[in-house]
Amino acid sequence: MHYRLLCIIAAAGLAGTARADDAAKSKAVWCAPDRAKAWSDVMRTGVASAGAADCDNPIRQIAAFAQQHRITGTPTMVLADGRRLVGALPLTELEKELQRSQAQASNSTRR
C-alpha cells in the first residue's frame, strides 16, 4: 500500500531549539562532496568533517520553513489527514498511523 506523507527533516536551528553548532554542521554536510558519508559521520561522531561549508545551501530556508510551521523536532511527518507525528516511531505504530491517516483522508474526500 502506498501512503501520501510529507516528511520534514531539518537539522538547522529549528525554532531556536537546536544547539548553536547544528547550523554549521548542516552546512558542512550539505557542502560535502559525499553528503551521505558526511551525514553518517556527523550522526556517528557528532563532528562535521573539515571542508568547505560555504557553498550555496538551503539551510536558512529550511529553518525558516520549520519555524513558520512550528516544526520543532525531527523527524516530523505530516500525514495525509493533516496530523503530525513528531519523533521516531516503531515501524508497527507508524504503519498503523499511516493506515489510519489514509482511511480518514479517503473518507473526507468522499463527502
Helices and strands as residue ranges (DSSP letters): E 5-8, G 14-16, H 22-31, H 35-45, H 59-68, E 76-79, E 84-86, H 91-110
